[in-house]
Amino acid sequence: MNKKVKILDVKLNKLTEAVISKIKAIDFDALAENQAFKTFDWDGRVNSLHQIYRLIKADTILRLVQIFYNEYFDAIEINILESSHENVGRNKTYDYIAGCLIAFVCLRSLKKYSGNVIAIHQKETKEIYIGKYNMVVFGDHYVKSDNFNSRLLVDGYL
């Protein structure tokens, strides 16, 4: 399932097209070579049972998300969400890439779990999930998007 999305080219202040698709085996070699993703060991996840999706522009991976279906919480769980190093911080090349991937996960959840999406957060990401994506604190280590918020994210980013 490929999903076309619009991301913001920060320098041009213009929306441009990108695609979200399931990661391919060959992508793991490219990730290891270009070192754009340094926080997580993506190569070690090549045989993971969790699903991994990529947001790409012109065959360049800009962001990755790893998800799994969490039956206990009746939700899709975002296990890992990581941007390439050139798309983080004030000098990033593109914006909206995290929002597009989170909204993509919300869309998948609307079909299976009434829109419930949870994400494990780190100290530095908790406020971003809450402030930018209107998620709420859920337990000690999670944030959550419910049906209403997931629909807003889908409408806003997809």
C-alpha positions in Angstrom: 0.0 0.0 0.0 1.7 3.2 -1.2 0.3 6.6 0.0 1.2 9.8 -1.7 1.6 12.7 0.7 2.7 16.4 0.7 5.7 17.5 2.7 7.1 21.0 3.0 10.3 21.9 1.3 11.5 24.3 4.0 13.9 26.4 1.7 11.3 26.9 -1.0 8.4 27.1 1.5 6.5 24.9 -1.0 4.6 21.6 -0.7 6.2 18.8 -2.6 5.1 15.2 -3.2 6.5 12.2 -1.3 5.4 8.6 -0.8 4.9 6.3 2.2 5.4 2.7 1.5 6.5 -0.5 3.2 10.3 -0.8 3.5 12.0 -3.1 1.1 14.9 -5.5 1.9 17.3 -3.5 -0.3 16.5 -0.4 1.8 18.4 -1.9 4.7 21.6 -1.9 2.7 21.1 1.8 1.7 20.5 2.7 5.4 23.7 1.0 6.4 25.7 2.8 3.7 24.5 6.4 4.0 24.4 6.6 7.8 21.4 9.0 7.7 19.7 7.1 10.5 21.9 6.8 13.5 19.7 6.5 16.5 18.4 3.0 16.0 19.9 -0.2 14.5 17.6 -0.6 11.5 19.7 -3.3 10.0 19.0 -5.4 13.0 15.3 -5.1 12.3 15.4 -6.6 8.8 13.7 -9.8 10.1 11.5 -8.0 12.6 7.8 -9.1 12.9 6.9 -5.5 13.2 6.0 -3.5 10.1 8.3 -0.8 8.9 7.3 2.0 6.6 9.4 4.6 4.9 8.6 8.1 3.7 10.6 8.7 0.5 11.2 11.6 -1.9 13.0 10.8 -5.1 14.1 7.4 -3.8 15.7 8.9 -0.7 14.3 7.7 2.6 13.5 10.7 4.8 11.8 9.0 7.8 11.0 5.5 9.0 8.4 4.2 11.4 8.1 0.8 12.9 4.7 -0.3 14.1 2.9 -3.3 15.5 -0.6 -4.2 16.4 -1.0 -4.0 20.2 -4.1 -6.1 21.0 -3.8 -5.4 24.7 -4.4 -1.6 24.2 -6.6 -2.1 21.1 -4.3 0.2 19.2 -1.5 0.4 16.7 1.7 1.1 18.5 4.5 3.3 17.1 7.6 1.5 18.3 10.2 3.7 16.5 9.9 6.9 14.6 13.1 8.3 13.2 14.1 11.0 10.7 17.2 11.2 8.6 19.7 13.5 10.2 19.2 16.2 7.6 15.5 16.4 8.5 15.8 17.2 12.2 16.1 20.6 13.9 15.9 24.1 12.7 18.0 23.6 9.5 15.9 20.6 8.2 15.3 20.2 4.5 11.7 19.0 4.8 8.9 19.4 7.3 5.6 17.5 7.9 7.4 14.2 7.4 6.7 13.0 11.0 3.1 14.2 10.8 2.5 12.4 7.5 3.8 9.1 9.0 1.9 9.5 12.2 -1.3 10.3 10.2 -0.6 7.2 8.0 -0.5 5.0 11.2 -3.7 6.7 12.3 -5.4 5.9 9.0 -4.4 2.2 9.4 -5.7 2.2 12.9 -9.0 3.8 11.9 -9.5 0.6 9.8 -8.7 -1.8 12.5 -8.8 -0.2 16.0 -11.2 2.8 15.7 -8.2 5.1 15.4 -6.3 4.3 18.5 -2.6 4.9 18.2 -0.1 4.8 21.0 3.6 5.7 21.0 6.3 5.1 23.6 7.9 8.5 24.2 11.3 9.7 25.4 11.6 12.9 27.5 12.4 14.9 24.4 9.6 13.6 22.2 6.8 13.6 24.8 6.1 17.3 24.4 6.3 17.1 20.6 3.7 14.4 20.5 1.5 16.4 22.8 2.0 19.9 21.5 2.3 19.3 17.7 0.1 16.2 17.3 -2.4 16.7 20.1 -1.8 13.3 21.7 -2.4 12.8 25.4 -0.4 11.1 28.1 -1.4 7.5 28.3 0.1 5.6 31.3 3.6 6.2 32.4 5.4 5.7 29.1 3.0 6.3 26.3 1.1 9.0 24.5 -2.2 8.3 22.7 -4.2 9.5 19.7 -7.9 8.6 20.0 -10.4 8.3 17.2 -11.2 12.1 17.0 -7.6 13.2 17.1 -6.6 10.5 14.6 -9.2 11.7 12.1 -7.9 15.3 12.6 -4.3 14.1 11.9 -5.4 12.2 8.8 -7.4 15.2 7.5 -4.5 17.5 8.2 -1.6 15.5 6.8 -3.0 13.1 4.3 
